[in-house]
Amino acid sequence: MYDDDTQKRTRLRKAVLLAAVPLAAAALLAGGWAVTGASDGPPDGGPGADGRGDGARPAPAGTSAAASASAGTPASAPLAGKIVVIDPGHNPGNFQHPSKINEKVDIGTNRKECDTTGTSTRDGYTEAAFTLDVSHRLRTALRRLGATVVLTHDADRPFGPCIDERARIGNGAGGGRGADAVVSVHADGSAVGNRGHHVILPGLVKAGAADTAPIVAPSRALGERIAAEFARATGSAPANYLGGGTGLDVRKDLGGLNLSTVPKVFVECGNMRDPQDAASLSDAAWRQRAAQGIANGVSTYLLG
Protein backbone atom coordinates (compact mmCIF):
# COMPACT_ATOMS: atom_id res chain seq x y z
CA MET A 1 0.00 0.00 0.00
CA TYR A 2 1.19 3.51 -0.79
CA ASP A 3 2.78 5.08 2.29
CA ASP A 4 2.90 8.86 2.14
CA ASP A 5 4.65 11.21 4.58
CA THR A 6 1.48 11.79 6.61
CA GLN A 7 1.11 8.08 7.28
CA LYS A 8 4.79 7.85 8.24
CA ARG A 9 4.48 10.75 10.66
CA THR A 10 1.33 9.23 12.19
CA ARG A 11 3.04 5.89 12.75
CA LEU A 12 6.12 7.57 14.24
CA ARG A 13 4.02 9.65 16.65
CA LYS A 14 2.10 6.57 17.75
CA ALA A 15 5.33 4.63 18.32
CA VAL A 16 6.71 7.45 20.47
CA LEU A 17 3.55 7.51 22.60
CA LEU A 18 3.58 3.75 23.07
CA ALA A 19 7.21 3.87 24.09
CA ALA A 20 6.39 6.53 26.68
CA VAL A 21 4.08 4.22 28.63
CA PRO A 22 6.64 1.71 29.95
CA LEU A 23 9.16 4.51 30.49
CA ALA A 24 6.66 6.41 32.62
CA ALA A 25 5.83 3.22 34.48
CA ALA A 26 9.50 2.59 35.20
CA ALA A 27 9.88 6.13 36.47
CA LEU A 28 6.97 5.67 38.87
CA LEU A 29 8.37 2.46 40.30
CA ALA A 30 11.92 3.83 40.46
CA GLY A 31 10.58 6.81 42.37
CA GLY A 32 9.46 4.52 45.20
CA TRP A 33 5.87 5.73 45.14
CA ALA A 34 4.72 2.29 46.26
CA VAL A 35 5.14 3.21 49.92
CA THR A 36 5.85 6.93 50.32
CA GLY A 37 5.94 10.17 48.39
CA ALA A 38 2.70 9.82 46.40
CA SER A 39 0.64 12.93 45.92
CA ASP A 40 -2.47 10.89 46.81
CA GLY A 41 -0.93 9.11 49.80
CA PRO A 42 -1.43 9.79 53.51
CA PRO A 43 0.97 11.85 55.62
CA ASP A 44 3.98 9.87 56.82
CA GLY A 45 2.75 7.39 59.39
CA GLY A 46 -0.90 8.26 58.71
CA PRO A 47 -3.52 5.54 58.31
CA GLY A 48 -4.59 4.37 54.89
CA ALA A 49 -7.92 2.96 53.76
CA ASP A 50 -7.13 -0.24 55.65
CA GLY A 51 -5.76 1.49 58.75
CA ARG A 52 -2.28 0.05 58.16
CA GLY A 53 -0.52 3.31 57.30
CA ASP A 54 0.14 2.42 53.64
CA GLY A 55 -3.05 3.34 51.83
CA ALA A 56 -4.05 6.49 49.98
CA ARG A 57 -5.97 9.39 51.45
CA PRO A 58 -9.62 9.61 50.27
CA ALA A 59 -10.63 12.69 48.32
CA PRO A 60 -13.00 15.19 49.94
CA ALA A 61 -16.60 13.99 50.16
CA GLY A 62 -18.64 14.59 47.04
CA THR A 63 -15.70 14.62 44.64
CA SER A 64 -15.25 10.93 43.88
CA ALA A 65 -17.38 10.88 40.73
CA ALA A 66 -15.99 14.14 39.37
CA ALA A 67 -13.37 14.18 36.62
CA SER A 68 -9.98 14.99 38.11
CA ALA A 69 -6.89 15.35 35.94
CA SER A 70 -3.45 16.03 37.35
CA ALA A 71 -2.66 19.69 37.77
CA GLY A 72 -0.20 20.88 35.18
CA THR A 73 -0.36 17.78 32.98
CA PRO A 74 0.76 18.86 29.48
CA ALA A 75 -1.62 18.34 26.57
CA SER A 76 1.12 16.27 24.91
CA ALA A 77 1.01 13.62 27.67
CA PRO A 78 0.27 10.14 26.23
CA LEU A 79 -3.25 9.86 27.67
CA ALA A 80 -4.26 13.53 27.45
CA GLY A 81 -7.94 13.73 26.48
CA LYS A 82 -8.71 10.17 27.60
CA ILE A 83 -11.26 9.48 30.35
CA VAL A 84 -10.80 6.44 32.58
CA VAL A 85 -13.31 5.41 35.23
CA ILE A 86 -11.98 3.34 38.12
CA ASP A 87 -14.56 1.36 40.07
CA PRO A 88 -13.25 0.25 43.50
CA GLY A 89 -15.15 -2.96 44.23
CA HIS A 90 -17.54 -2.76 47.20
CA ASN A 91 -17.42 -0.08 49.89
CA PRO A 92 -16.00 -0.31 53.43
CA GLY A 93 -19.38 0.88 54.73
CA ASN A 94 -21.38 -1.92 53.11
CA PHE A 95 -20.99 -4.04 56.26
CA GLN A 96 -23.06 -1.52 58.23
CA HIS A 97 -25.92 -1.36 55.70
CA PRO A 98 -27.02 -4.94 54.92
CA SER A 99 -30.63 -4.05 54.17
CA LYS A 100 -29.59 -1.36 51.68
CA ILE A 101 -27.05 -3.43 49.77
CA ASN A 102 -29.41 -6.41 49.67
CA GLU A 103 -32.08 -4.43 47.81
CA LYS A 104 -32.28 -5.76 44.26
CA VAL A 105 -31.73 -3.74 41.11
CA ASP A 106 -32.33 -4.50 37.44
CA ILE A 107 -29.26 -5.82 35.58
CA GLY A 108 -31.02 -6.49 32.29
CA THR A 109 -31.15 -10.28 32.49
CA ASN A 110 -32.69 -10.35 35.98
CA ARG A 111 -32.56 -8.57 39.33
CA LYS A 112 -29.56 -8.75 41.61
CA GLU A 113 -28.43 -7.31 44.96
CA CYS A 114 -27.39 -3.65 44.92
CA ASP A 115 -23.90 -4.60 46.13
CA THR A 116 -22.12 -7.01 48.48
CA THR A 117 -19.58 -6.66 51.29
CA GLY A 118 -16.86 -8.45 49.33
CA THR A 119 -14.43 -10.94 50.81
CA SER A 120 -11.37 -10.65 53.07
CA THR A 121 -8.13 -12.39 53.96
CA ARG A 122 -8.15 -14.73 56.94
CA ASP A 123 -6.54 -12.04 59.09
CA GLY A 124 -9.28 -9.54 58.28
CA TYR A 125 -7.87 -7.40 55.47
CA THR A 126 -11.04 -6.62 53.53
CA GLU A 127 -11.54 -6.58 49.79
CA ALA A 128 -13.11 -3.13 50.10
CA ALA A 129 -9.93 -1.74 51.71
CA PHE A 130 -7.76 -3.50 49.13
CA THR A 131 -9.71 -2.23 46.12
CA LEU A 132 -9.74 1.35 47.37
CA ASP A 133 -5.98 1.32 47.97
CA VAL A 134 -5.19 -0.15 44.53
CA SER A 135 -7.65 2.27 42.92
CA HIS A 136 -5.88 5.26 44.48
CA ARG A 137 -2.54 4.02 43.21
CA LEU A 138 -4.01 3.34 39.77
CA ARG A 139 -5.54 6.82 39.67
CA THR A 140 -2.16 8.45 40.32
CA ALA A 141 -0.40 6.34 37.67
CA LEU A 142 -3.00 7.22 35.03
CA ARG A 143 -3.06 10.90 35.95
CA ARG A 144 0.70 11.08 35.51
CA LEU A 145 0.18 9.85 31.95
CA GLY A 146 -2.33 12.64 31.36
CA ALA A 147 -5.64 10.80 31.73
CA THR A 148 -8.70 12.32 33.33
CA VAL A 149 -9.74 9.89 36.06
CA VAL A 150 -13.11 9.34 37.75
CA LEU A 151 -13.76 7.11 40.76
CA THR A 152 -17.23 5.61 41.16
CA HIS A 153 -16.78 6.15 44.91
CA ASP A 154 -14.03 6.99 47.38
CA ALA A 155 -15.54 5.62 50.60
CA ASP A 156 -17.24 9.02 50.77
CA ARG A 157 -20.75 7.62 51.00
CA PRO A 158 -22.32 5.26 53.56
CA PHE A 159 -22.60 2.31 51.17
CA GLY A 160 -22.58 1.39 47.50
CA PRO A 161 -23.01 2.69 44.89
CA CYS A 162 -25.27 -0.05 43.56
CA ILE A 163 -24.04 -2.02 40.57
CA ASP A 164 -26.43 -0.26 38.18
CA GLU A 165 -25.23 3.16 39.33
CA ARG A 166 -21.61 2.09 38.92
CA ALA A 167 -22.37 1.29 35.29
CA ARG A 168 -24.13 4.63 34.79
CA ILE A 169 -21.11 6.54 36.11
CA GLY A 170 -18.92 5.01 33.42
CA ASN A 171 -21.55 5.51 30.73
CA GLY A 172 -22.07 9.17 31.62
CA ALA A 173 -18.47 10.22 32.22
CA GLY A 174 -17.13 13.20 30.33
CA GLY A 175 -20.44 15.02 30.29
CA GLY A 176 -22.26 12.09 28.71
CA ARG A 177 -19.58 11.14 26.21
CA GLY A 178 -18.78 8.04 28.23
CA ALA A 179 -15.44 6.76 29.50
CA ASP A 180 -12.80 5.51 27.11
CA ALA A 181 -12.23 2.61 29.51
CA VAL A 182 -13.66 1.42 32.83
CA VAL A 183 -11.80 -0.87 35.23
CA SER A 184 -13.53 -2.41 38.24
CA VAL A 185 -10.93 -3.46 40.82
CA HIS A 186 -11.58 -6.62 42.87
CA ALA A 187 -10.01 -9.57 44.66
CA ASP A 188 -11.57 -13.04 44.64
CA GLY A 189 -12.83 -15.15 47.54
CA SER A 190 -12.27 -18.66 46.22
CA ALA A 191 -11.00 -21.87 47.85
CA VAL A 192 -7.52 -22.33 49.31
CA GLY A 193 -5.16 -23.49 46.56
CA ASN A 194 -6.94 -21.44 43.92
CA ARG A 195 -4.37 -18.81 43.03
CA GLY A 196 -3.61 -16.12 40.50
CA HIS A 197 -5.28 -13.18 38.81
CA HIS A 198 -7.95 -13.02 36.14
CA VAL A 199 -9.83 -10.39 34.18
CA ILE A 200 -13.59 -10.72 33.73
CA LEU A 201 -14.95 -9.75 30.32
CA PRO A 202 -18.57 -9.04 29.36
CA GLY A 203 -20.36 -11.79 27.46
CA LEU A 204 -22.88 -11.08 24.72
CA VAL A 205 -26.10 -10.05 26.48
CA LYS A 206 -29.19 -8.47 24.98
CA ALA A 207 -32.06 -8.45 27.42
CA GLY A 208 -34.09 -5.71 29.05
CA ALA A 209 -31.84 -2.69 29.62
CA ALA A 210 -28.71 -4.66 28.72
CA ASP A 211 -27.07 -4.72 25.30
CA THR A 212 -23.36 -5.54 25.42
CA ALA A 213 -22.93 -6.16 21.68
CA PRO A 214 -21.06 -2.86 21.07
CA ILE A 215 -18.61 -3.39 23.94
CA VAL A 216 -17.76 -7.09 23.80
CA ALA A 217 -14.84 -6.75 21.36
CA PRO A 218 -13.25 -3.58 22.80
CA SER A 219 -13.66 -4.91 26.34
CA ARG A 220 -11.84 -8.09 25.36
CA ALA A 221 -9.01 -6.02 23.88
CA LEU A 222 -8.84 -3.99 27.11
CA GLY A 223 -8.90 -7.14 29.23
CA GLU A 224 -6.18 -8.88 27.24
CA ARG A 225 -3.87 -5.87 27.60
CA ILE A 226 -4.49 -5.62 31.34
CA ALA A 227 -4.01 -9.37 31.93
CA ALA A 228 -0.68 -9.34 30.10
CA GLU A 229 0.67 -6.19 31.77
CA PHE A 230 -0.57 -7.23 35.21
CA ALA A 231 1.34 -10.52 34.95
CA ARG A 232 4.45 -8.69 33.76
CA ALA A 233 4.35 -6.11 36.56
CA THR A 234 3.52 -8.42 39.47
CA GLY A 235 4.96 -11.78 38.44
CA SER A 236 1.56 -13.25 39.27
CA ALA A 237 0.37 -16.21 37.21
CA PRO A 238 -3.06 -16.36 35.56
CA ALA A 239 -5.69 -18.01 37.75
CA ASN A 240 -5.28 -21.78 38.02
CA TYR A 241 -8.98 -22.39 38.67
CA LEU A 242 -10.79 -20.77 35.75
CA GLY A 243 -10.11 -19.33 32.31
CA GLY A 244 -8.03 -22.29 31.14
CA GLY A 245 -4.79 -20.54 32.02
CA THR A 246 -5.61 -17.46 29.92
CA GLY A 247 -6.29 -15.12 32.83
CA LEU A 248 -9.59 -14.24 31.15
CA ASP A 249 -13.15 -15.17 32.14
CA VAL A 250 -16.33 -14.25 30.24
CA ARG A 251 -19.49 -13.68 32.29
CA LYS A 252 -23.06 -12.64 31.60
CA ASP A 253 -24.33 -12.33 35.18
CA LEU A 254 -22.62 -9.13 36.35
CA GLY A 255 -24.75 -6.01 36.27
CA GLY A 256 -21.73 -3.73 36.13
CA LEU A 257 -20.80 -5.30 32.78
CA ASN A 258 -24.29 -5.99 31.43
CA LEU A 259 -25.38 -2.36 31.81
CA SER A 260 -22.17 -0.78 30.53
CA THR A 261 -22.19 0.99 27.17
CA VAL A 262 -18.43 1.62 27.20
CA PRO A 263 -15.48 -0.81 27.29
CA LYS A 264 -15.30 -2.28 30.79
CA VAL A 265 -13.63 -5.15 32.63
CA PHE A 266 -13.31 -6.47 36.18
CA VAL A 267 -9.80 -7.24 37.45
CA GLU A 268 -9.63 -9.95 40.11
CA CYS A 269 -6.12 -9.32 41.41
CA GLY A 270 -5.81 -12.57 43.35
CA ASN A 271 -7.61 -14.86 45.80
CA MET A 272 -7.86 -13.38 49.29
CA ARG A 273 -8.74 -16.76 50.83
CA ASP A 274 -5.50 -18.41 49.70
CA PRO A 275 -2.62 -17.72 52.13
CA GLN A 276 -0.01 -17.20 49.41
CA ASP A 277 -2.14 -14.83 47.36
CA ALA A 278 -3.28 -13.09 50.56
CA ALA A 279 0.33 -12.35 51.48
CA SER A 280 0.81 -10.56 48.17
CA LEU A 281 -2.49 -8.69 48.32
CA SER A 282 -1.67 -7.48 51.85
CA ASP A 283 1.71 -6.07 50.81
CA ALA A 284 1.81 -2.37 49.86
CA ALA A 285 4.72 -2.76 47.44
CA TRP A 286 2.91 -5.57 45.61
CA ARG A 287 -0.26 -3.45 45.41
CA GLN A 288 1.77 -0.68 43.79
CA ARG A 289 3.02 -3.13 41.16
CA ALA A 290 -0.52 -4.37 40.64
CA ALA A 291 -1.80 -0.84 40.10
CA GLN A 292 1.05 -0.08 37.70
CA GLY A 293 0.34 -3.26 35.74
CA ILE A 294 -3.31 -2.28 35.36
CA ALA A 295 -2.28 1.25 34.34
CA ASN A 296 0.09 -0.13 31.73
CA GLY A 297 -2.65 -2.35 30.31
CA VAL A 298 -5.15 0.51 30.16
CA SER A 299 -2.54 2.77 28.54
CA THR A 300 -1.52 0.34 25.81
CA TYR A 301 -5.20 -0.29 25.05
CA LEU A 302 -6.01 3.43 24.78
CA LEU A 303 -2.97 4.12 22.62
CA GLY A 304 -3.97 1.36 20.21
GIDA-V619823 format. One record per residue. RES is the residue in three letters. SS is DSSP state (alpha for helix, beta for strand, coil for the rest). PHI is phi in whole degrees, 0 to 359 (none if undefined). Layout:
res->RES ss->SS phi->PHI
res->RES ss->SS phi->PHI
This chain:
res->MET ss->coil phi->none
res->TYR ss->coil phi->297
res->ASP ss->coil phi->238
res->ASP ss->coil phi->273
res->ASP ss->alpha phi->297
res->THR ss->alpha phi->298
res->GLN ss->alpha phi->297
res->LYS ss->alpha phi->297
res->ARG ss->alpha phi->297
res->THR ss->alpha phi->298
res->ARG ss->alpha phi->294
res->LEU ss->alpha phi->296
res->ARG ss->alpha phi->299
res->LYS ss->alpha phi->295
res->ALA ss->alpha phi->296
res->VAL ss->alpha phi->296
res->LEU ss->alpha phi->296
res->LEU ss->alpha phi->297
res->ALA ss->alpha phi->294
res->ALA ss->alpha phi->291
res->VAL ss->alpha phi->296
res->PRO ss->alpha phi->295
res->LEU ss->alpha phi->294
res->ALA ss->alpha phi->295
res->ALA ss->alpha phi->298
res->ALA ss->alpha phi->298
res->ALA ss->alpha phi->296
res->LEU ss->alpha phi->298
res->LEU ss->alpha phi->294
res->ALA ss->alpha phi->296
res->GLY ss->coil phi->284
res->GLY ss->coil phi->72
res->TRP ss->coil phi->293
res->ALA ss->coil phi->305
res->VAL ss->coil phi->243
res->THR ss->coil phi->223
res->GLY ss->coil phi->88
res->ALA ss->coil phi->282
res->SER ss->coil phi->294
res->ASP ss->coil phi->262
res->GLY ss->beta phi->275
res->PRO ss->coil phi->282
res->PRO ss->coil phi->301
res->ASP ss->coil phi->306
res->GLY ss->coil phi->82
res->GLY ss->coil phi->281
res->PRO ss->coil phi->287
res->GLY ss->coil phi->261
res->ALA ss->coil phi->299
res->ASP ss->coil phi->260
res->GLY ss->coil phi->74
res->ARG ss->coil phi->258
res->GLY ss->coil phi->81
res->ASP ss->coil phi->229
res->GLY ss->coil phi->266
res->ALA ss->beta phi->254
res->ARG ss->coil phi->282
res->PRO ss->coil phi->299
res->ALA ss->coil phi->287
res->PRO ss->coil phi->302
res->ALA ss->coil phi->304
res->GLY ss->coil phi->90
res->THR ss->coil phi->252
res->SER ss->coil phi->295
res->ALA ss->coil phi->262
res->ALA ss->coil phi->260
res->ALA ss->coil phi->298
res->SER ss->beta phi->213
res->ALA ss->coil phi->274
res->SER ss->coil phi->295
res->ALA ss->coil phi->294
res->GLY ss->coil phi->81
res->THR ss->coil phi->292
res->PRO ss->coil phi->291
res->ALA ss->coil phi->297
res->SER ss->coil phi->276
res->ALA ss->coil phi->301
res->PRO ss->coil phi->308
res->LEU ss->coil phi->255
res->ALA ss->coil phi->303
res->GLY ss->coil phi->91
res->LYS ss->coil phi->268
res->ILE ss->beta phi->246
res->VAL ss->beta phi->239
res->VAL ss->beta phi->258
res->ILE ss->beta phi->253
res->ASP ss->beta phi->246
res->PRO ss->beta phi->293
res->GLY ss->coil phi->301
res->HIS ss->coil phi->68
res->ASN ss->coil phi->206
res->PRO ss->alpha phi->306
res->GLY ss->alpha phi->277
res->ASN ss->alpha phi->302
res->PHE ss->alpha phi->301
res->GLN ss->alpha phi->272
res->HIS ss->coil phi->226
res->PRO ss->alpha phi->299
res->SER ss->alpha phi->293
res->LYS ss->alpha phi->289
res->ILE ss->alpha phi->284
res->ASN ss->coil phi->273
res->GLU ss->coil phi->296
res->LYS ss->beta phi->269
res->VAL ss->beta phi->233
res->ASP ss->beta phi->281
res->ILE ss->coil phi->245
res->GLY ss->coil phi->94
res->THR ss->coil phi->278
res->ASN ss->coil phi->192
res->ARG ss->beta phi->246
res->LYS ss->beta phi->219
res->GLU ss->beta phi->304
res->CYS ss->coil phi->309
res->ASP ss->coil phi->194
res->THR ss->coil phi->227
res->THR ss->coil phi->281
res->GLY ss->coil phi->83
res->THR ss->coil phi->256
res->SER ss->beta phi->198
res->THR ss->coil phi->285
res->ARG ss->coil phi->291
res->ASP ss->coil phi->262
res->GLY ss->coil phi->97
res->TYR ss->coil phi->283
res->THR ss->beta phi->277
res->GLU ss->alpha phi->299
res->ALA ss->alpha phi->299
res->ALA ss->alpha phi->292
res->PHE ss->alpha phi->299
res->THR ss->alpha phi->294
res->LEU ss->alpha phi->292
res->ASP ss->alpha phi->296
res->VAL ss->alpha phi->297
res->SER ss->alpha phi->296
res->HIS ss->alpha phi->297
res->ARG ss->alpha phi->295
res->LEU ss->alpha phi->296
res->ARG ss->alpha phi->303
res->THR ss->alpha phi->297
res->ALA ss->alpha phi->299
res->LEU ss->alpha phi->288
res->ARG ss->alpha phi->299
res->ARG ss->alpha phi->292
res->LEU ss->coil phi->266
res->GLY ss->coil phi->101
res->ALA ss->coil phi->287
res->THR ss->beta phi->271
res->VAL ss->beta phi->240
res->VAL ss->beta phi->236
res->LEU ss->beta phi->260
res->THR ss->coil phi->291
res->HIS ss->coil phi->198
res->ASP ss->coil phi->222
res->ALA ss->coil phi->57
res->ASP ss->coil phi->255
res->ARG ss->coil phi->219
res->PRO ss->coil phi->298
res->PHE ss->coil phi->201
res->GLY ss->coil phi->70
res->PRO ss->coil phi->288
res->CYS ss->coil phi->294
res->ILE ss->alpha phi->298
res->ASP ss->alpha phi->288
res->GLU ss->alpha phi->291
res->ARG ss->alpha phi->302
res->ALA ss->alpha phi->296
res->ARG ss->alpha phi->296
res->ILE ss->alpha phi->298
res->GLY ss->alpha phi->294
res->ASN ss->alpha phi->295
res->GLY ss->alpha phi->261
res->ALA ss->coil phi->299
res->GLY ss->coil phi->68
res->GLY ss->coil phi->69
res->GLY ss->coil phi->102
res->ARG ss->coil phi->292
res->GLY ss->coil phi->94
res->ALA ss->coil phi->290
res->ASP ss->coil phi->283
res->ALA ss->beta phi->199
res->VAL ss->beta phi->233
res->VAL ss->beta phi->235
res->SER ss->beta phi->261
res->VAL ss->beta phi->266
res->HIS ss->beta phi->216
res->ALA ss->beta phi->222
res->ASP ss->beta phi->275
res->GLY ss->coil phi->230
res->SER ss->coil phi->267
res->ALA ss->coil phi->285
res->VAL ss->coil phi->302
res->GLY ss->coil phi->99
res->ASN ss->coil phi->275
res->ARG ss->coil phi->230
res->GLY ss->coil phi->101
res->HIS ss->beta phi->261
res->HIS ss->beta phi->207
res->VAL ss->beta phi->245
res->ILE ss->beta phi->266
res->LEU ss->beta phi->250
res->PRO ss->beta phi->288
res->GLY ss->coil phi->275
res->LEU ss->coil phi->283
res->VAL ss->coil phi->230
res->LYS ss->beta phi->218
res->ALA ss->beta phi->201
res->GLY ss->coil phi->56
res->ALA ss->coil phi->277
res->ALA ss->beta phi->258
res->ASP ss->beta phi->210
res->THR ss->coil phi->269
res->ALA ss->coil phi->309
res->PRO ss->coil phi->290
res->ILE ss->coil phi->250
res->VAL ss->alpha phi->300
res->ALA ss->alpha phi->293
res->PRO ss->alpha phi->295
res->SER ss->alpha phi->293
res->ARG ss->alpha phi->296
res->ALA ss->alpha phi->300
res->LEU ss->alpha phi->298
res->GLY ss->alpha phi->295
res->GLU ss->alpha phi->296
res->ARG ss->alpha phi->294
res->ILE ss->alpha phi->294
res->ALA ss->alpha phi->301
res->ALA ss->alpha phi->293
res->GLU ss->alpha phi->287
res->PHE ss->alpha phi->297
res->ALA ss->alpha phi->298
res->ARG ss->alpha phi->294
res->ALA ss->alpha phi->284
res->THR ss->alpha phi->258
res->GLY ss->coil phi->78
res->SER ss->coil phi->287
res->ALA ss->coil phi->272
res->PRO ss->beta phi->301
res->ALA ss->coil phi->308
res->ASN ss->coil phi->266
res->TYR ss->coil phi->235
res->LEU ss->coil phi->196
res->GLY ss->alpha phi->80
res->GLY ss->alpha phi->59
res->GLY ss->alpha phi->82
res->THR ss->coil phi->275
res->GLY ss->coil phi->77
res->LEU ss->beta phi->234
res->ASP ss->beta phi->218
res->VAL ss->beta phi->262
res->ARG ss->beta phi->224
res->LYS ss->coil phi->241
res->ASP ss->coil phi->248
res->LEU ss->coil phi->254
res->GLY ss->alpha phi->300
res->GLY ss->alpha phi->298
res->LEU ss->alpha phi->270
res->ASN ss->alpha phi->303
res->LEU ss->coil phi->266
res->SER ss->coil phi->282
res->THR ss->coil phi->248
res->VAL ss->coil phi->233
res->PRO ss->coil phi->304
res->LYS ss->beta phi->210
res->VAL ss->beta phi->219
res->PHE ss->beta phi->253
res->VAL ss->beta phi->250
res->GLU ss->beta phi->265
res->CYS ss->beta phi->286
res->GLY ss->beta phi->167
res->ASN ss->beta phi->255
res->MET ss->coil phi->294
res->ARG ss->coil phi->271
res->ASP ss->coil phi->265
res->PRO ss->alpha phi->302
res->GLN ss->alpha phi->290
res->ASP ss->alpha phi->296
res->ALA ss->alpha phi->300
res->ALA ss->alpha phi->297
res->SER ss->alpha phi->292
res->LEU ss->alpha phi->299
res->SER ss->coil phi->275
res->ASP ss->coil phi->263
res->ALA ss->alpha phi->298
res->ALA ss->alpha phi->295
res->TRP ss->alpha phi->294
res->ARG ss->alpha phi->297
res->GLN ss->alpha phi->296
res->ARG ss->alpha phi->295
res->ALA ss->alpha phi->298
res->ALA ss->alpha phi->298
res->GLN ss->alpha phi->293
res->GLY ss->alpha phi->298
res->ILE ss->alpha phi->297
res->ALA ss->alpha phi->300
res->ASN ss->alpha phi->297
res->GLY ss->alpha phi->295
res->VAL ss->alpha phi->299
res->SER ss->alpha phi->297
res->THR ss->alpha phi->294
res->TYR ss->alpha phi->294
res->LEU ss->alpha phi->292
res->LEU ss->coil phi->275
res->GLY ss->coil phi->76
